[in-house]
Amino acid sequence: LLARDRTVQVRDMFYRVISDWLLKLPDRVDHEARLVPYMLSGLSDSSGEIQNMCFEQLEEIGEMIEEEKEKEIRDQRQLGVDAEWTNDGELVNLPLPAPWEHRPRLGARMFIRSHIFKFLKALYRELHDWNVEAKIRASQMLLCAIVYAEDLLTQHLEPLLFATYRTLLDAETPEVPKTIAIVFKLIGRYCPPVSYFKLIKAVIKCEVGTDVAANQHGAILGLSYIVKGVCEAIPSDKGIGRLGELLPEILEMLEEHSFISGLDRPCREALCQLLRNMVIPFKNRIKKLKNGSEYLMFT
């Protein structure tokens, strides 16, 4: 495939042709579903210049979509409607991994969202492929998809979570756990706890699924990264934000002595990481009383 050609110039021209088709083909709508995965793969190309070019091309496509759906988008903007996770726009500038220097424009998000859920199942299969390159590519494309999907991801969390727990333990392909960790952080940023905690808790407590030990370890690790994402997205005016919904649930789970005593060493280490990710973001809020004791300010 030209998308994997060793020559940067060949790949660059390939992605430019794909984006040109998406912009100018008279019947482009009939071909979008087949072309969008290529543009997403370009966002994780080994060349930073190609990554940036693909991002800019998708922004241009997004501008075209906004012009085509001008009335629909105008009404949305006039109402000031944005995703709940943004806290009325306060959090829209939270950092994203390269090549995204900023949140993709609305038209680009609408365009990618209309297609990504058609190929997620294929990505889930490739995450467990014997081919190393296929696994890495699938993890990178999944990350790209989530950046554009944002909170729309809530509707598809169950299969995504089950497909990614064990990938966090992939010692043979370290690039994959690194990328999937960012996926879990973005789940914490974009999705409300009610959409994922019960699903993860059931796996942590070995109530569902196969390969129970690996999934349990991966689920605890995944939850620790989600907590990190939640903490990064705490609004300035809402105390501890969505962490306030998660804390009681996590603490209730930890109160069960039989659960803690039944964990093996890797799971306990992952649990320690989860607890660190819950506490460390608030170290600057720790205040000392006159008697030397400390308390944590959540306001």
N, C-alpha and C positions, 0 to 999 in steps of 0.2 A: 504494500500500500504506500502511496505517496506521503501519507501522513507520518510514516515511520522511516522515510528515506533518510540516509545519513547526511545528505547535503542540506544545510540550512536554507539555501536559496530555493531549492526545490520545494521544501515544506512551506516556506513563506509564500511562494507563488500558488501552491495548492490551496492554502487557506484563503488567500485573496480571491481566488476564483470561486470558492465555495461561498464566501460572503457576497461576492458580486452576484451570484445566482440568487441568493436569498433577498437581495435588494432589487434586482432588475428583471428576473424571469417573469414573463406574463402570467404563467401558471405556477408561480413559485409555491403557492399554498399546497399544491399537490405533492411537492417534493420536500417540504420543510421537515417532516418527520424523519426522513433519511439523511438530511443534511445537518440538522442541529447537533447530533452526537459528534460530528467532525469538528464543529466550531468549539464545542466544549472540550474536546481533546486538545485543541490548540491552546486553550487556556493553561494547560499543564505541560506544554512542550518544553524540551530541555533548553531551548533558547528563550531568554528573557524578552528579547525583542519581538519574537513571535507571540509570546504570551500577551504582551502589551498591545500588539497589533490586533490580535483576536478580540481582546477586550474593547478596544476602540471601535472595531467593526461591529461588534454586538451593540455598542452604544448607538452607533449610526442606524442600525436596524431598529433599535428601540425608538429612536426619534421618528423613523418612518411609521412605526406602529402607532405612536402617539398622534401623528397627523391623521392617520386613517381612522382612529377611534377618538377623534378630538372631542366630540360631544360627551361621550362616556367619561373620558378622563377629566374634562373641564368640570363636570358636575361633581366628580370625586374630589377634585382640588378645591373647588369653591366651598364644599362642605367641611374641608379640613380633615378628611378622613384618612387615617394612616393606620398601620398595623398596631395592635395593642402593645407589642413589645417595645415600640419606639417611645412610649410615654409622651405622646403628643409631639414627637419629633426630637425630643431631647437626646435620644440614644442613636439617632441615625448615623452619626459619624464614628461609632465604635470601630476600631481597627479590624480589617479583614486581611487574610493572608494574601501574598502576591499571587496574581498581578493586580488585584483590586485595590486601587488607591482610594476608592470611595465606594459607597453603596451603588450598585448598578441602577441606572435610571428606570423609572416606572415602566416605560415601554419595553425595555429589554427584559425586565422581570416578567412582564405579561407574556412576552413572546416565548421565553424559555419554559415558563410554567405550563404553557399549553401543550408542551411536548415531552417533558422529562419523565413523566410517570408512565410513558409508553415503553421506556427501556430500562426502568429501574430493576425489574426482575432479572434481566440479562446481566446487569452489573453485580447483583447479589450472587449469581452463579460464578461469575469470574473472580470474585473476591476469594473463592476457595479453589481456584483453578491450580493445576500442577505447574502451569507456566508462570514463572516469576514476573515477567513483563506484563502478562495479562492481569495479574493481581494488582500490581502497582498502578497500571492504567485505570483499572476499575475503581480503585480507592480514590484516585485523583479526580476522575469524572464524577464520582459520588459527591465529593466535596464541592465541585463546581455546581452541580445540580442543586445542592442545599443552599449555597450562597444566593441563588436566584429564587429558589422556592420559598425561603424564609418560613413564616408560620403556616403556610399552606401544607408544609410537611406534616403537620399535626394529624392529618387524615391518613397518613401512610406510615406511621411510626412502628406499628407492631412488626411487620415484615422487615423493616429496616433494622430494628434493634436485634431481632433474632439472627439476622444475616451478619451482624458486625461484632457480636460479643467475642467470638473466638479469634477474630482478626487482630484484636488488641494483644493477643498472646503470640503472634507470629514472629518467633525469634529468627527464623531463617530469612525473612524479608523485612528488615527493620523499617523500611520506608512506609510499609503499609500501616503498622500500628501508629506511627507518627502522624500520618494523614487522618486515620480514623479517630484519633484522639481529638483532632480539630473538629471533625464531624460531630462528635459528642458535645464539645464545647458550644458549637453553634445550635445544637438541639436545646441546650440550656438557655441560650440567649433568646431563641425565637419561640419556643413552645412552652405552654403553661404546664406546671408539674402534674396537674390532674390528667394530662394526656399521656404521660409516660411512667409515673412512679409505680403504679400498681403492676404494670407490665414488667418492669425491672425487678420489683420486689418479689414477684412470683418466681423469677429465675434465680434470684439470690437465695431464696429459701427452698430451692430445688423442688418447687411444686409443679413445674411444667418443663417440657423439652427433653431432649436426649443429650448425651455427652454432658451429663449434669455437672461434673467437677469443673470442666473447662468453661462452660457457660456461666457457672456461678462466679468463678474468678473474673472472667471478662465482664460480667454484669456489674460487679463491685467496682472494677476499674472504670467502666463506662460511666457509672453514677458519679464517681469522683471527678471525672472530666466535665460532666454535666453541671455539677455544683460549681466548678471553676467558671464555667460559662455564665451561670446564674449570677455569681458574685461580680463578674465583670460588667453585668448589665443592670446593676442596682441604681435606680434613679436617685437624684440628689434629694428629692422631697418625699421619699416613701420608705424611710427607715431601712429595712433590710430587703425590701422588694419581694420578689418571688421566693427568696430563701425562707421567708416567713411561712410559706406554705409547705416547704420541704422539711424544715427542721423538725416539727412535731412528728412527721411520718418516719423520718430516719431515726429519731431518738426512741420512738415506740418500738421500732424493729430491734434496736440495740439493747433494749431493756430485757429481751428474752434471753435468759442465761443459756438455755439449750442451743440457741442459734449461735451464739458467740463461741461456746465450748466445742461446737461441732465443726468449726472452720479449720482448714489446714493452714500451714504457714503462709503460702502465697496469698491466700484469701485474707489472712489477718494483716499482712503487709499492705494489701490493696485497701483494706478498711482503714488502716492508719493514714494512708494517702488521702482517702475520702475525708477523714476528720481534719487533717491539716488544711485541705482546700476549703473547708467550712470555716476555719478559724483565722488563718493567716491574713485574709483580706481585711480583717477588722482589728489588726494589731494596733493601728493608729487611733482606734477609738477606745482603747483601754485607758481608764483614768485611775489615778491613785487617790485613795481617801487619806484623811489626816492620820489614821491609825496604821497606814502602810498597806492595807489590803487594796485589792483592785476590783473593779467592776467594768462591765462592757456596756458602752452606750449604743443603743439601737435607734436612737432618735436623731 
